[in-house]
């Protein structure tokens, strides 16, 4: 499966990929308020605030509009994958 990160509305982005940690297919939906604000992700237990490297802790992500959200999710997905590679190399020895 190829990674797909697409703007799906004025203030929403969908990321479809294989999670580098679990190896499972994921479909994450991110959104911001209409006038900009903190990035959130729809989850099983409600909406989650999104931080750097798409984590639930750390520096909170903030965007002004959909195009900013799209660039931010692309950047943070790249960082998320890089972190997964570093951890894999560390445990691999």
C-alpha positions as CSV (number, residue, x, y, z in Angstrom):
1,X,0.0,0.0,0.0
2,X,1.3,3.4,-0.9
3,X,1.1,6.3,1.5
4,X,-1.7,8.7,0.6
5,X,-2.0,12.1,2.4
6,X,-4.9,14.1,0.9
7,X,-6.9,17.2,1.7
8,X,-10.4,15.9,2.1
9,X,-12.2,19.2,2.9
10,X,-11.4,22.8,3.7
11,X,-10.1,21.8,7.1
12,X,-9.5,18.1,7.0
13,X,-6.7,15.7,5.8
14,X,-6.8,11.9,5.5
15,X,-3.6,9.8,5.8
16,X,-3.8,6.2,4.5
17,X,-0.6,4.1,4.9
18,X,1.1,1.2,6.6
19,X,2.0,2.1,10.2
20,X,5.8,1.6,10.5
21,X,5.5,0.5,14.1
22,X,2.8,-2.1,13.8
23,X,2.9,-3.0,10.1
24,X,-0.9,-2.6,10.0
25,X,-2.9,-0.5,7.5
26,X,-4.1,2.8,9.0
27,X,-6.5,5.5,8.0
28,X,-6.1,8.6,10.2
29,X,-8.3,11.6,9.8
30,X,-7.0,15.0,10.9
31,X,-8.9,18.2,11.2
32,X,-8.8,21.8,12.6
33,X,-11.5,24.3,13.4
34,X,-12.7,26.4,10.4
35,X,-10.7,29.5,11.4
36,X,-7.6,27.5,12.3
37,X,-6.4,26.0,15.6
38,X,-5.1,22.9,17.2
39,X,-4.8,19.8,15.0
40,X,-7.1,16.9,16.1
41,X,-7.4,13.3,15.0
42,X,-10.6,11.3,15.0
43,X,-10.2,8.2,17.2
44,X,-12.1,5.3,18.7
45,X,-12.5,7.1,22.0
46,X,-13.2,10.6,20.6
47,X,-11.0,13.3,19.1
48,X,-7.4,13.4,20.1
49,X,-5.1,16.4,20.1
50,X,-2.1,15.8,17.8
51,X,1.5,16.7,18.7
52,X,4.8,16.6,17.0
53,X,5.6,13.3,15.1
54,X,1.8,12.7,15.2
55,X,2.0,11.7,18.9
56,X,-0.4,12.4,21.7
57,X,2.2,14.1,23.8
58,X,4.7,16.9,23.2
59,X,4.5,20.1,21.2
60,X,1.0,20.6,20.0
61,X,0.4,21.1,16.3
62,X,-1.5,24.2,15.2
63,X,-2.6,25.2,11.7
64,X,-4.3,28.1,10.1
65,X,-6.1,26.4,7.2
66,X,-6.4,23.2,5.2
67,X,-3.3,23.7,3.0
68,X,-1.3,24.4,6.1
69,X,-2.7,21.3,7.7
70,X,-1.8,19.2,4.6
71,X,1.8,20.4,4.7
72,X,2.0,19.9,8.5
73,X,0.7,16.3,8.3
74,X,3.1,15.5,5.5
75,X,6.0,16.9,7.5
76,X,5.1,15.1,10.7
77,X,4.4,11.8,8.9
78,X,8.0,12.0,7.6
79,X,9.3,12.6,11.1
80,X,7.1,9.8,12.5
81,X,8.5,7.3,9.9
82,X,12.1,8.5,10.6
83,X,11.6,8.0,14.3
84,X,10.3,4.5,13.7
85,X,13.4,3.7,11.5
86,X,15.8,4.9,14.2
87,X,14.0,2.8,16.8
88,X,14.1,-0.3,14.5
89,X,17.9,0.2,14.0
90,X,18.4,0.6,17.7
91,X,16.7,-2.6,18.6
92,X,18.1,-4.5,15.6
93,X,21.6,-3.9,17.0
